[in-house]
Amino acid sequence: MPDDNIQPATKQDLIELRDELTEVMRDMQSELLRAFHAWARPVEIRLRAIPQIDERLGLLEDRVSALERGPRGV
């Protein structure tokens, strides 16, 4: 059954459709960026913490070594 309300798209119709699609794509891009940021932030924090852990571990190893050697000059 043909629909009598179907008409060819005008140039204005196409411009409006393009604008709507552009807005939807920008919204999708924003959602993806927010989701990626939410994932990347904890990962970045963990990666930045690793050098601090290594540094602290090195300091602890130095202290333990000093304790194992005992007091100097004895």
CHARMM internal coordinates of N, CA and C (Angstrom, degrees):
IC EDIT
DIST 1 N 1 CA 1.4260
DIST 1 CA 1 C 1.5278
ANGL 1 N 1 CA 1 C 108.77
DIST 1 C 2 N 1.2840
ANGL 1 CA 1 C 2 N 117.36
DIHE 1 N 1 CA 1 C 2 N 116.92
DIST 2 N 2 CA 1.4571
ANGL 1 C 2 N 2 CA 120.32
DIHE 1 CA 1 C 2 N 2 CA 179.71
DIST 2 CA 2 C 1.5264
ANGL 2 N 2 CA 2 C 111.55
DIHE 1 C 2 N 2 CA 2 C -71.05
DIST 2 C 3 N 1.3193
ANGL 2 CA 2 C 3 N 115.37
DIHE 2 N 2 CA 2 C 3 N 145.34
DIST 3 N 3 CA 1.4563
ANGL 2 C 3 N 3 CA 121.64
DIHE 2 CA 2 C 3 N 3 CA 178.92
DIST 3 CA 3 C 1.5252
ANGL 3 N 3 CA 3 C 108.20
DIHE 2 C 3 N 3 CA 3 C -94.55
DIST 3 C 4 N 1.3261
ANGL 3 CA 3 C 4 N 117.65
DIHE 3 N 3 CA 3 C 4 N 122.84
DIST 4 N 4 CA 1.4559
ANGL 3 C 4 N 4 CA 121.63
DIHE 3 CA 3 C 4 N 4 CA -177.84
DIST 4 CA 4 C 1.5164
ANGL 4 N 4 CA 4 C 112.49
DIHE 3 C 4 N 4 CA 4 C -73.81
DIST 4 C 5 N 1.3389
ANGL 4 CA 4 C 5 N 118.61
DIHE 4 N 4 CA 4 C 5 N -14.44
DIST 5 N 5 CA 1.4573
ANGL 4 C 5 N 5 CA 121.75
DIHE 4 CA 4 C 5 N 5 CA -177.62
DIST 5 CA 5 C 1.5258
ANGL 5 N 5 CA 5 C 113.02
DIHE 4 C 5 N 5 CA 5 C -87.72
DIST 5 C 6 N 1.3022
ANGL 5 CA 5 C 6 N 118.76
DIHE 5 N 5 CA 5 C 6 N -1.53
DIST 6 N 6 CA 1.4620
ANGL 5 C 6 N 6 CA 121.76
DIHE 5 CA 5 C 6 N 6 CA -179.06
DIST 6 CA 6 C 1.5242
ANGL 6 N 6 CA 6 C 108.57
DIHE 5 C 6 N 6 CA 6 C -79.25
DIST 6 C 7 N 1.3389
ANGL 6 CA 6 C 7 N 113.86
DIHE 6 N 6 CA 6 C 7 N 125.10
DIST 7 N 7 CA 1.4561
ANGL 6 C 7 N 7 CA 120.25
DIHE 6 CA 6 C 7 N 7 CA 178.14
DIST 7 CA 7 C 1.5179
ANGL 7 N 7 CA 7 C 108.26
DIHE 6 C 7 N 7 CA 7 C -130.70
DIST 7 C 8 N 1.3089
ANGL 7 CA 7 C 8 N 117.14
DIHE 7 N 7 CA 7 C 8 N 155.65
DIST 8 N 8 CA 1.4651
ANGL 7 C 8 N 8 CA 118.88
DIHE 7 CA 7 C 8 N 8 CA 177.15
DIST 8 CA 8 C 1.5299
ANGL 8 N 8 CA 8 C 110.44
DIHE 7 C 8 N 8 CA 8 C -62.56
DIST 8 C 9 N 1.3197
ANGL 8 CA 8 C 9 N 115.47
DIHE 8 N 8 CA 8 C 9 N 147.74
DIST 9 N 9 CA 1.4656
ANGL 8 C 9 N 9 CA 120.75
DIHE 8 CA 8 C 9 N 9 CA 178.55
DIST 9 CA 9 C 1.5194
ANGL 9 N 9 CA 9 C 109.13
DIHE 8 C 9 N 9 CA 9 C -72.02
DIST 9 C 10 N 1.3087
ANGL 9 CA 9 C 10 N 114.73
DIHE 9 N 9 CA 9 C 10 N 138.59
DIST 10 N 10 CA 1.4585
ANGL 9 C 10 N 10 CA 119.87
DIHE 9 CA 9 C 10 N 10 CA 176.71
DIST 10 CA 10 C 1.5246
ANGL 10 N 10 CA 10 C 108.62
DIHE 9 C 10 N 10 CA 10 C -91.47
DIST 10 C 11 N 1.3209
ANGL 10 CA 10 C 11 N 115.78
DIHE 10 N 10 CA 10 C 11 N 169.41
DIST 11 N 11 CA 1.4579
ANGL 10 C 11 N 11 CA 120.18
DIHE 10 CA 10 C 11 N 11 CA 177.54
DIST 11 CA 11 C 1.5244
ANGL 11 N 11 CA 11 C 109.95
DIHE 10 C 11 N 11 CA 11 C -60.72
DIST 11 C 12 N 1.3158
ANGL 11 CA 11 C 12 N 117.43
DIHE 11 N 11 CA 11 C 12 N -38.08
DIST 12 N 12 CA 1.4706
ANGL 11 C 12 N 12 CA 121.76
DIHE 11 CA 11 C 12 N 12 CA 178.10
DIST 12 CA 12 C 1.5228
ANGL 12 N 12 CA 12 C 110.91
DIHE 11 C 12 N 12 CA 12 C -64.75
DIST 12 C 13 N 1.3357
ANGL 12 CA 12 C 13 N 117.07
DIHE 12 N 12 CA 12 C 13 N -39.65
DIST 13 N 13 CA 1.4665
ANGL 12 C 13 N 13 CA 120.60
DIHE 12 CA 12 C 13 N 13 CA 176.47
DIST 13 CA 13 C 1.5244
ANGL 13 N 13 CA 13 C 110.45
DIHE 12 C 13 N 13 CA 13 C -59.62
DIST 13 C 14 N 1.3232
ANGL 13 CA 13 C 14 N 117.21
DIHE 13 N 13 CA 13 C 14 N -42.82
DIST 14 N 14 CA 1.4619
ANGL 13 C 14 N 14 CA 121.33
DIHE 13 CA 13 C 14 N 14 CA -179.12
DIST 14 CA 14 C 1.5276
ANGL 14 N 14 CA 14 C 111.07
DIHE 13 C 14 N 14 CA 14 C -67.61
DIST 14 C 15 N 1.3332
ANGL 14 CA 14 C 15 N 116.86
DIHE 14 N 14 CA 14 C 15 N -38.17
DIST 15 N 15 CA 1.4608
ANGL 14 C 15 N 15 CA 120.55
DIHE 14 CA 14 C 15 N 15 CA 177.90
DIST 15 CA 15 C 1.5270
ANGL 15 N 15 CA 15 C 110.20
DIHE 14 C 15 N 15 CA 15 C -63.97
DIST 15 C 16 N 1.3327
ANGL 15 CA 15 C 16 N 116.91
DIHE 15 N 15 CA 15 C 16 N -43.82
DIST 16 N 16 CA 1.4666
ANGL 15 C 16 N 16 CA 120.89
DIHE 15 CA 15 C 16 N 16 CA 178.76
DIST 16 CA 16 C 1.5263
ANGL 16 N 16 CA 16 C 111.04
DIHE 15 C 16 N 16 CA 16 C -64.01
DIST 16 C 17 N 1.3266
ANGL 16 CA 16 C 17 N 116.51
DIHE 16 N 16 CA 16 C 17 N -40.84
DIST 17 N 17 CA 1.4616
ANGL 16 C 17 N 17 CA 120.86
DIHE 16 CA 16 C 17 N 17 CA 178.26
DIST 17 CA 17 C 1.5313
ANGL 17 N 17 CA 17 C 110.41
DIHE 16 C 17 N 17 CA 17 C -63.09
DIST 17 C 18 N 1.3404
ANGL 17 CA 17 C 18 N 116.25
DIHE 17 N 17 CA 17 C 18 N -43.50
DIST 18 N 18 CA 1.4562
ANGL 17 C 18 N 18 CA 120.55
DIHE 17 CA 17 C 18 N 18 CA 178.13
DIST 18 CA 18 C 1.5310
ANGL 18 N 18 CA 18 C 110.64
DIHE 17 C 18 N 18 CA 18 C -60.00
DIST 18 C 19 N 1.3160
ANGL 18 CA 18 C 19 N 116.47
DIHE 18 N 18 CA 18 C 19 N -44.57
DIST 19 N 19 CA 1.4689
ANGL 18 C 19 N 19 CA 120.55
DIHE 18 CA 18 C 19 N 19 CA -179.87
DIST 19 CA 19 C 1.5283
ANGL 19 N 19 CA 19 C 111.47
DIHE 18 C 19 N 19 CA 19 C -63.44
DIST 19 C 20 N 1.3193
ANGL 19 CA 19 C 20 N 117.00
DIHE 19 N 19 CA 19 C 20 N -41.22
DIST 20 N 20 CA 1.4674
ANGL 19 C 20 N 20 CA 120.90
DIHE 19 CA 19 C 20 N 20 CA 178.05
DIST 20 CA 20 C 1.5287
ANGL 20 N 20 CA 20 C 110.93
DIHE 19 C 20 N 20 CA 20 C -64.38
DIST 20 C 21 N 1.3235
ANGL 20 CA 20 C 21 N 116.29
DIHE 20 N 20 CA 20 C 21 N -43.54
DIST 21 N 21 CA 1.4682
ANGL 20 C 21 N 21 CA 119.99
DIHE 20 CA 20 C 21 N 21 CA 179.83
DIST 21 CA 21 C 1.5275
ANGL 21 N 21 CA 21 C 110.91
DIHE 20 C 21 N 21 CA 21 C -65.83
DIST 21 C 22 N 1.3186
ANGL 21 CA 21 C 22 N 116.97
DIHE 21 N 21 CA 21 C 22 N -38.49
DIST 22 N 22 CA 1.4554
ANGL 21 C 22 N 22 CA 120.93
DIHE 21 CA 21 C 22 N 22 CA 177.85
DIST 22 CA 22 C 1.5232
ANGL 22 N 22 CA 22 C 110.34
DIHE 21 C 22 N 22 CA 22 C -61.70
DIST 22 C 23 N 1.3007
ANGL 22 CA 22 C 23 N 116.97
DIHE 22 N 22 CA 22 C 23 N -42.81
DIST 23 N 23 CA 1.4618
ANGL 22 C 23 N 23 CA 121.27
DIHE 22 CA 22 C 23 N 23 CA 179.12
DIST 23 CA 23 C 1.5293
ANGL 23 N 23 CA 23 C 111.02
DIHE 22 C 23 N 23 CA 23 C -64.37
DIST 23 C 24 N 1.3254
ANGL 23 CA 23 C 24 N 116.73
DIHE 23 N 23 CA 23 C 24 N -42.93
DIST 24 N 24 CA 1.4636
ANGL 23 C 24 N 24 CA 120.62
DIHE 23 CA 23 C 24 N 24 CA 178.90
DIST 24 CA 24 C 1.5316
ANGL 24 N 24 CA 24 C 110.42
DIHE 23 C 24 N 24 CA 24 C -63.65
DIST 24 C 25 N 1.3220
ANGL 24 CA 24 C 25 N 117.10
DIHE 24 N 24 CA 24 C 25 N -41.73
DIST 25 N 25 CA 1.4657
ANGL 24 C 25 N 25 CA 120.12
DIHE 24 CA 24 C 25 N 25 CA 179.50
DIST 25 CA 25 C 1.5251
ANGL 25 N 25 CA 25 C 111.08
DIHE 24 C 25 N 25 CA 25 C -65.64
DIST 25 C 26 N 1.3207
ANGL 25 CA 25 C 26 N 117.96
DIHE 25 N 25 CA 25 C 26 N -38.21
DIST 26 N 26 CA 1.4639
ANGL 25 C 26 N 26 CA 120.46
DIHE 25 CA 25 C 26 N 26 CA 176.98
DIST 26 CA 26 C 1.5292
ANGL 26 N 26 CA 26 C 110.90
DIHE 25 C 26 N 26 CA 26 C -65.18
DIST 26 C 27 N 1.3236
ANGL 26 CA 26 C 27 N 116.36
DIHE 26 N 26 CA 26 C 27 N -39.49
DIST 27 N 27 CA 1.4653
ANGL 26 C 27 N 27 CA 119.73
DIHE 26 CA 26 C 27 N 27 CA 177.19
DIST 27 CA 27 C 1.5249
ANGL 27 N 27 CA 27 C 110.72
DIHE 26 C 27 N 27 CA 27 C -62.37
DIST 27 C 28 N 1.3426
ANGL 27 CA 27 C 28 N 115.69
DIHE 27 N 27 CA 27 C 28 N -42.78
DIST 28 N 28 CA 1.4693
ANGL 27 C 28 N 28 CA 119.55
DIHE 27 CA 27 C 28 N 28 CA 178.94
DIST 28 CA 28 C 1.5239
ANGL 28 N 28 CA 28 C 110.69
DIHE 27 C 28 N 28 CA 28 C -63.67
DIST 28 C 29 N 1.3225
ANGL 28 CA 28 C 29 N 116.06
DIHE 28 N 28 CA 28 C 29 N -41.69
DIST 29 N 29 CA 1.4549
ANGL 28 C 29 N 29 CA 119.87
DIHE 28 CA 28 C 29 N 29 CA 178.45
DIST 29 CA 29 C 1.5261
ANGL 29 N 29 CA 29 C 110.63
DIHE 28 C 29 N 29 CA 29 C -61.70
DIST 29 C 30 N 1.3099
ANGL 29 CA 29 C 30 N 117.14
DIHE 29 N 29 CA 29 C 30 N -42.37
DIST 30 N 30 CA 1.4629
ANGL 29 C 30 N 30 CA 120.94
DIHE 29 CA 29 C 30 N 30 CA 178.91
DIST 30 CA 30 C 1.5271
ANGL 30 N 30 CA 30 C 110.89
DIHE 29 C 30 N 30 CA 30 C -62.73
DIST 30 C 31 N 1.3165
ANGL 30 CA 30 C 31 N 116.34
DIHE 30 N 30 CA 30 C 31 N -42.23
DIST 31 N 31 CA 1.4707
ANGL 30 C 31 N 31 CA 119.80
DIHE 30 CA 30 C 31 N 31 CA 178.82
DIST 31 CA 31 C 1.5165
ANGL 31 N 31 CA 31 C 111.01
DIHE 30 C 31 N 31 CA 31 C -62.90
DIST 31 C 32 N 1.3243
ANGL 31 CA 31 C 32 N 116.86
DIHE 31 N 31 CA 31 C 32 N -42.20
DIST 32 N 32 CA 1.4640
ANGL 31 C 32 N 32 CA 120.37
DIHE 31 CA 31 C 32 N 32 CA 178.72
DIST 32 CA 32 C 1.5258
ANGL 32 N 32 CA 32 C 111.22
DIHE 31 C 32 N 32 CA 32 C -63.89
DIST 32 C 33 N 1.3175
ANGL 32 CA 32 C 33 N 116.25
DIHE 32 N 32 CA 32 C 33 N -43.25
DIST 33 N 33 CA 1.4627
ANGL 32 C 33 N 33 CA 119.37
DIHE 32 CA 32 C 33 N 33 CA 179.27
DIST 33 CA 33 C 1.5184
ANGL 33 N 33 CA 33 C 111.75
DIHE 32 C 33 N 33 CA 33 C -63.93
DIST 33 C 34 N 1.3296
ANGL 33 CA 33 C 34 N 116.58
DIHE 33 N 33 CA 33 C 34 N -41.15
DIST 34 N 34 CA 1.4755
ANGL 33 C 34 N 34 CA 119.15
DIHE 33 CA 33 C 34 N 34 CA 177.66
DIST 34 CA 34 C 1.5251
ANGL 34 N 34 CA 34 C 110.88
DIHE 33 C 34 N 34 CA 34 C -64.26
DIST 34 C 35 N 1.3217
ANGL 34 CA 34 C 35 N 116.91
DIHE 34 N 34 CA 34 C 35 N -42.48
DIST 35 N 35 CA 1.4687
ANGL 34 C 35 N 35 CA 119.96
DIHE 34 CA 34 C 35 N 35 CA 179.92
DIST 35 CA 35 C 1.5226
ANGL 35 N 35 CA 35 C 110.57
DIHE 34 C 35 N 35 CA 35 C -64.74
DIST 35 C 36 N 1.3211
ANGL 35 CA 35 C 36 N 117.45
DIHE 35 N 35 CA 35 C 36 N -42.53
DIST 36 N 36 CA 1.4628
ANGL 35 C 36 N 36 CA 120.63
DIHE 35 CA 35 C 36 N 36 CA 179.22
DIST 36 CA 36 C 1.5262
ANGL 36 N 36 CA 36 C 110.40
DIHE 35 C 36 N 36 CA 36 C -64.86
DIST 36 C 37 N 1.3175
ANGL 36 CA 36 C 37 N 116.59
DIHE 36 N 36 CA 36 C 37 N -41.63
DIST 37 N 37 CA 1.4609
ANGL 36 C 37 N 37 CA 120.10
DIHE 36 CA 36 C 37 N 37 CA 179.30
DIST 37 CA 37 C 1.5286
ANGL 37 N 37 CA 37 C 110.43
DIHE 36 C 37 N 37 CA 37 C -62.87
DIST 37 C 38 N 1.3200
ANGL 37 CA 37 C 38 N 116.44
DIHE 37 N 37 CA 37 C 38 N -42.04
DIST 38 N 38 CA 1.4612
ANGL 37 C 38 N 38 CA 120.52
DIHE 37 CA 37 C 38 N 38 CA 178.98
DIST 38 CA 38 C 1.5297
ANGL 38 N 38 CA 38 C 110.89
DIHE 37 C 38 N 38 CA 38 C -61.81
DIST 38 C 39 N 1.3287
ANGL 38 CA 38 C 39 N 117.39
DIHE 38 N 38 CA 38 C 39 N -34.00
DIST 39 N 39 CA 1.4606
ANGL 38 C 39 N 39 CA 121.19
DIHE 38 CA 38 C 39 N 39 CA 178.55
DIST 39 CA 39 C 1.5294
ANGL 39 N 39 CA 39 C 110.52
DIHE 38 C 39 N 39 CA 39 C -78.70
DIST 39 C 40 N 1.3305
ANGL 39 CA 39 C 40 N 116.75
DIHE 39 N 39 CA 39 C 40 N -42.55
DIST 40 N 40 CA 1.4605
ANGL 39 C 40 N 40 CA 120.96
DIHE 39 CA 39 C 40 N 40 CA -172.34
DIST 40 CA 40 C 1.5234
ANGL 40 N 40 CA 40 C 112.58
DIHE 39 C 40 N 40 CA 40 C -72.90
DIST 40 C 41 N 1.3026
ANGL 40 CA 40 C 41 N 118.21
DIHE 40 N 40 CA 40 C 41 N -31.07
DIST 41 N 41 CA 1.4775
ANGL 40 C 41 N 41 CA 120.67
DIHE 40 CA 40 C 41 N 41 CA -176.10
DIST 41 CA 41 C 1.5267
ANGL 41 N 41 CA 41 C 112.21
DIHE 40 C 41 N 41 CA 41 C -59.24
DIST 41 C 42 N 1.3398
ANGL 41 CA 41 C 42 N 120.30
DIHE 41 N 41 CA 41 C 42 N -51.81
DIST 42 N 42 CA 1.4767
ANGL 41 C 42 N 42 CA 118.91
DIHE 41 CA 41 C 42 N 42 CA 178.21
DIST 42 CA 42 C 1.5284
ANGL 42 N 42 CA 42 C 112.64
DIHE 41 C 42 N 42 CA 42 C -63.39
DIST 42 C 43 N 1.3234
ANGL 42 CA 42 C 43 N 116.67
DIHE 42 N 42 CA 42 C 43 N -35.03
DIST 43 N 43 CA 1.4662
ANGL 42 C 43 N 43 CA 119.77
DIHE 42 CA 42 C 43 N 43 CA 178.68
DIST 43 CA 43 C 1.5261
ANGL 43 N 43 CA 43 C 109.98
DIHE 42 C 43 N 43 CA 43 C -64.95
DIST 43 C 44 N 1.3134
ANGL 43 CA 43 C 44 N 116.40
DIHE 43 N 43 CA 43 C 44 N -43.15
DIST 44 N 44 CA 1.4618
ANGL 43 C 44 N 44 CA 120.54
DIHE 43 CA 43 C 44 N 44 CA 178.91
DIST 44 CA 44 C 1.5350
ANGL 44 N 44 CA 44 C 110.98
DIHE 43 C 44 N 44 CA 44 C -62.81
DIST 44 C 45 N 1.3119
ANGL 44 CA 44 C 45 N 116.25
DIHE 44 N 44 CA 44 C 45 N -41.48
DIST 45 N 45 CA 1.4709
ANGL 44 C 45 N 45 CA 120.16
DIHE 44 CA 44 C 45 N 45 CA 178.83
DIST 45 CA 45 C 1.5260
ANGL 45 N 45 CA 45 C 109.97
DIHE 44 C 45 N 45 CA 45 C -61.40
DIST 45 C 46 N 1.3248
ANGL 45 CA 45 C 46 N 116.50
DIHE 45 N 45 CA 45 C 46 N -44.13
DIST 46 N 46 CA 1.4663
ANGL 45 C 46 N 46 CA 119.88
DIHE 45 CA 45 C 46 N 46 CA 179.28
DIST 46 CA 46 C 1.5246
ANGL 46 N 46 CA 46 C 111.44
DIHE 45 C 46 N 46 CA 46 C -63.86
DIST 46 C 47 N 1.3348
ANGL 46 CA 46 C 47 N 116.63
DIHE 46 N 46 CA 46 C 47 N -41.75
DIST 47 N 47 CA 1.4566
ANGL 46 C 47 N 47 CA 119.64
DIHE 46 CA 46 C 47 N 47 CA -179.59
DIST 47 CA 47 C 1.5244
ANGL 47 N 47 CA 47 C 111.50
DIHE 46 C 47 N 47 CA 47 C -66.39
DIST 47 C 48 N 1.3097
ANGL 47 CA 47 C 48 N 116.86
DIHE 47 N 47 CA 47 C 48 N -36.97
DIST 48 N 48 CA 1.4622
ANGL 47 C 48 N 48 CA 119.82
DIHE 47 CA 47 C 48 N 48 CA 178.27
DIST 48 CA 48 C 1.5214
ANGL 48 N 48 CA 48 C 111.29
DIHE 47 C 48 N 48 CA 48 C -70.57
DIST 48 C 49 N 1.3154
ANGL 48 CA 48 C 49 N 117.66
DIHE 48 N 48 CA 48 C 49 N -26.68
DIST 49 N 49 CA 1.4617
ANGL 48 C 49 N 49 CA 121.23
DIHE 48 CA 48 C 49 N 49 CA -178.57
DIST 49 CA 49 C 1.5297
ANGL 49 N 49 CA 49 C 111.88
DIHE 48 C 49 N 49 CA 49 C -75.73
DIST 49 C 50 N 1.3051
ANGL 49 CA 49 C 50 N 117.96
DIHE 49 N 49 CA 49 C 50 N -24.03
DIST 50 N 50 CA 1.4665
ANGL 49 C 50 N 50 CA 121.14
DIHE 49 CA 49 C 50 N 50 CA -175.82
DIST 50 CA 50 C 1.5287
ANGL 50 N 50 CA 50 C 111.82
DIHE 49 C 50 N 50 CA 50 C -59.97
DIST 50 C 51 N 1.3452
ANGL 50 CA 50 C 51 N 120.98
DIHE 50 N 50 CA 50 C 51 N -48.62
DIST 51 N 51 CA 1.4699
ANGL 50 C 51 N 51 CA 118.58
DIHE 50 CA 50 C 51 N 51 CA 178.12
DIST 51 CA 51 C 1.5270
ANGL 51 N 51 CA 51 C 112.00
DIHE 50 C 51 N 51 CA 51 C -60.21
DIST 51 C 52 N 1.3169
ANGL 51 CA 51 C 52 N 118.70
DIHE 51 N 51 CA 51 C 52 N -35.97
DIST 52 N 52 CA 1.4600
ANGL 51 C 52 N 52 CA 120.97
DIHE 51 CA 51 C 52 N 52 CA 178.44
DIST 52 CA 52 C 1.5150
ANGL 52 N 52 CA 52 C 110.52
DIHE 51 C 52 N 52 CA 52 C -64.86
DIST 52 C 53 N 1.3181
ANGL 52 CA 52 C 53 N 116.40
DIHE 52 N 52 CA 52 C 53 N -39.62
DIST 53 N 53 CA 1.4668
ANGL 52 C 53 N 53 CA 120.14
DIHE 52 CA 52 C 53 N 53 CA 178.75
DIST 53 CA 53 C 1.5189
ANGL 53 N 53 CA 53 C 109.47
DIHE 52 C 53 N 53 CA 53 C -64.39
DIST 53 C 54 N 1.3329
ANGL 53 CA 53 C 54 N 117.20
DIHE 53 N 53 CA 53 C 54 N -43.72
DIST 54 N 54 CA 1.4638
ANGL 53 C 54 N 54 CA 120.57
DIHE 53 CA 53 C 54 N 54 CA 179.00
DIST 54 CA 54 C 1.5236
ANGL 54 N 54 CA 54 C 111.05
DIHE 53 C 54 N 54 CA 54 C -62.40
DIST 54 C 55 N 1.3285
ANGL 54 CA 54 C 55 N 116.06
DIHE 54 N 54 CA 54 C 55 N -41.07
DIST 55 N 55 CA 1.4596
ANGL 54 C 55 N 55 CA 120.26
DIHE 54 CA 54 C 55 N 55 CA 179.27
DIST 55 CA 55 C 1.5264
ANGL 55 N 55 CA 55 C 110.88
DIHE 54 C 55 N 55 CA 55 C -64.47
DIST 55 C 56 N 1.3241
ANGL 55 CA 55 C 56 N 116.47
DIHE 55 N 55 CA 55 C 56 N -45.20
DIST 56 N 56 CA 1.4613
ANGL 55 C 56 N 56 CA 120.29
DIHE 55 CA 55 C 56 N 56 CA 179.47
DIST 56 CA 56 C 1.5255
ANGL 56 N 56 CA 56 C 111.08
DIHE 55 C 56 N 56 CA 56 C -65.11
DIST 56 C 57 N 1.3383
ANGL 56 CA 56 C 57 N 116.76
DIHE 56 N 56 CA 56 C 57 N -38.67
DIST 57 N 57 CA 1.4545
ANGL 56 C 57 N 57 CA 120.22
DIHE 56 CA 56 C 57 N 57 CA 178.11
DIST 57 CA 57 C 1.5241
ANGL 57 N 57 CA 57 C 110.37
DIHE 56 C 57 N 57 CA 57 C -63.17
DIST 57 C 58 N 1.3268
ANGL 57 CA 57 C 58 N 116.63
DIHE 57 N 57 CA 57 C 58 N -40.43
DIST 58 N 58 CA 1.4647
ANGL 57 C 58 N 58 CA 120.48
DIHE 57 CA 57 C 58 N 58 CA 177.53
DIST 58 CA 58 C 1.5127
ANGL 58 N 58 CA 58 C 111.60
DIHE 57 C 58 N 58 CA 58 C -62.36
DIST 58 C 59 N 1.3309
ANGL 58 CA 58 C 59 N 117.40
DIHE 58 N 58 CA 58 C 59 N -42.97
DIST 59 N 59 CA 1.4635
ANGL 58 C 59 N 59 CA 120.65
DIHE 58 CA 58 C 59 N 59 CA 177.92
DIST 59 CA 59 C 1.5255
ANGL 59 N 59 CA 59 C 111.20
DIHE 58 C 59 N 59 CA 59 C -62.87
DIST 59 C 60 N 1.3277
ANGL 59 CA 59 C 60 N 116.38
DIHE 59 N 59 CA 59 C 60 N -41.34
DIST 60 N 60 CA 1.4720
ANGL 59 C 60 N 60 CA 119.92
DIHE 59 CA 59 C 60 N 60 CA 178.36
DIST 60 CA 60 C 1.5259
ANGL 60 N 60 CA 60 C 111.28
DIHE 59 C 60 N 60 CA 60 C -64.54
DIST 60 C 61 N 1.3253
ANGL 60 CA 60 C 61 N 117.29
DIHE 60 N 60 CA 60 C 61 N -39.74
DIST 61 N 61 CA 1.4637
ANGL 60 C 61 N 61 CA 120.60
DIHE 60 CA 60 C 61 N 61 CA 178.01
DIST 61 CA 61 C 1.5189
ANGL 61 N 61 CA 61 C 110.77
DIHE 60 C 61 N 61 CA 61 C -62.96
DIST 61 C 62 N 1.3293
ANGL 61 CA 61 C 62 N 116.55
DIHE 61 N 61 CA 61 C 62 N -40.19
DIST 62 N 62 CA 1.4650
ANGL 61 C 62 N 62 CA 120.22
DIHE 61 CA 61 C 62 N 62 CA 177.60
DIST 62 CA 62 C 1.5293
ANGL 62 N 62 CA 62 C 110.83
DIHE 61 C 62 N 62 CA 62 C -62.85
DIST 62 C 63 N 1.3197
ANGL 62 CA 62 C 63 N 117.33
DIHE 62 N 62 CA 62 C 63 N -42.78
DIST 63 N 63 CA 1.4605
ANGL 62 C 63 N 63 CA 120.86
DIHE 62 CA 62 C 63 N 63 CA -179.83
DIST 63 CA 63 C 1.5286
ANGL 63 N 63 CA 63 C 111.77
DIHE 62 C 63 N 63 CA 63 C -65.44
DIST 63 C 64 N 1.3469
ANGL 63 CA 63 C 64 N 115.68
DIHE 63 N 63 CA 63 C 64 N -41.96
DIST 64 N 64 CA 1.4680
ANGL 63 C 64 N 64 CA 119.30
DIHE 63 CA 63 C 64 N 64 CA 178.93
DIST 64 CA 64 C 1.5239
ANGL 64 N 64 CA 64 C 109.92
DIHE 63 C 64 N 64 CA 64 C -64.54
DIST 64 C 65 N 1.3234
ANGL 64 CA 64 C 65 N 116.64
DIHE 64 N 64 CA 64 C 65 N -41.84
DIST 65 N 65 CA 1.4755
ANGL 64 C 65 N 65 CA 119.52
DIHE 64 CA 64 C 65 N 65 CA 178.18
DIST 65 CA 65 C 1.5209
ANGL 65 N 65 CA 65 C 111.42
DIHE 64 C 65 N 65 CA 65 C -60.85
DIST 65 C 66 N 1.3327
ANGL 65 CA 65 C 66 N 115.35
DIHE 65 N 65 CA 65 C 66 N -41.70
DIST 66 N 66 CA 1.4653
ANGL 65 C 66 N 66 CA 118.92
DIHE 65 CA 65 C 66 N 66 CA 179.33
DIST 66 CA 66 C 1.5321
ANGL 66 N 66 CA 66 C 110.44
DIHE 65 C 66 N 66 CA 66 C -64.26
DIST 66 C 67 N 1.3163
ANGL 66 CA 66 C 67 N 117.52
DIHE 66 N 66 CA 66 C 67 N -39.38
DIST 67 N 67 CA 1.4606
ANGL 66 C 67 N 67 CA 120.66
DIHE 66 CA 66 C 67 N 67 CA 178.18
DIST 67 CA 67 C 1.5236
ANGL 67 N 67 CA 67 C 111.37
DIHE 66 C 67 N 67 CA 67 C -66.39
DIST 67 C 68 N 1.3272
ANGL 67 CA 67 C 68 N 116.76
DIHE 67 N 67 CA 67 C 68 N -38.47
DIST 68 N 68 CA 1.4677
ANGL 67 C 68 N 68 CA 120.52
DIHE 67 CA 67 C 68 N 68 CA -179.50
DIST 68 CA 68 C 1.5223
ANGL 68 N 68 CA 68 C 111.01
DIHE 67 C 68 N 68 CA 68 C -68.07
DIST 68 C 69 N 1.3364
ANGL 68 CA 68 C 69 N 117.46
DIHE 68 N 68 CA 68 C 69 N -33.56
DIST 69 N 69 CA 1.4707
ANGL 68 C 69 N 69 CA 120.35
DIHE 68 CA 68 C 69 N 69 CA 179.10
DIST 69 CA 69 C 1.5139
ANGL 69 N 69 CA 69 C 112.21
DIHE 68 C 69 N 69 CA 69 C -72.02
DIST 69 C 70 N 1.3015
ANGL 69 CA 69 C 70 N 116.83
DIHE 69 N 69 CA 69 C 70 N -23.34
DIST 70 N 70 CA 1.4632
ANGL 69 C 70 N 70 CA 120.88
DIHE 69 CA 69 C 70 N 70 CA 179.93
DIST 70 CA 70 C 1.5083
ANGL 70 N 70 CA 70 C 111.14
DIHE 69 C 70 N 70 CA 70 C 83.70
DIST 70 C 71 N 1.3498
ANGL 70 CA 70 C 71 N 115.42
DIHE 70 N 70 CA 70 C 71 N -178.32
DIST 71 N 71 CA 1.4608
ANGL 70 C 71 N 71 CA 119.31
DIHE 70 CA 70 C 71 N 71 CA -177.96
DIST 71 CA 71 C 1.5404
ANGL 71 N 71 CA 71 C 110.38
DIHE 70 C 71 N 71 CA 71 C -67.30
DIST 71 C 72 N 1.3206
ANGL 71 CA 71 C 72 N 114.79
DIHE 71 N 71 CA 71 C 72 N 142.30
DIST 72 N 72 CA 1.4692
ANGL 71 C 72 N 72 CA 120.23
DIHE 71 CA 71 C 72 N 72 CA -179.87
DIST 72 CA 72 C 1.5302
ANGL 72 N 72 CA 72 C 109.59
DIHE 71 C 72 N 72 CA 72 C -77.89
DIST 72 C 73 N 1.3118
ANGL 72 CA 72 C 73 N 112.62
DIHE 72 N 72 CA 72 C 73 N 148.42
DIST 73 N 73 CA 1.4717
ANGL 72 C 73 N 73 CA 118.54
DIHE 72 CA 72 C 73 N 73 CA 176.56
DIST 73 CA 73 C 1.5148
ANGL 73 N 73 CA 73 C 113.52
DIHE 72 C 73 N 73 CA 73 C 84.93
DIST 73 C 74 N 1.3465
ANGL 73 CA 73 C 74 N 116.82
DIHE 73 N 73 CA 73 C 74 N 4.38
DIST 74 N 74 CA 1.4752
ANGL 73 C 74 N 74 CA 118.74
DIHE 73 CA 73 C 74 N 74 CA 178.45
DIST 74 CA 74 C 1.4995
ANGL 74 N 74 CA 74 C 109.78
DIHE 73 C 74 N 74 CA 74 C -97.99
END
COOR INIT
IC SEED 1 N 1 CA 1 C
IC BUILD
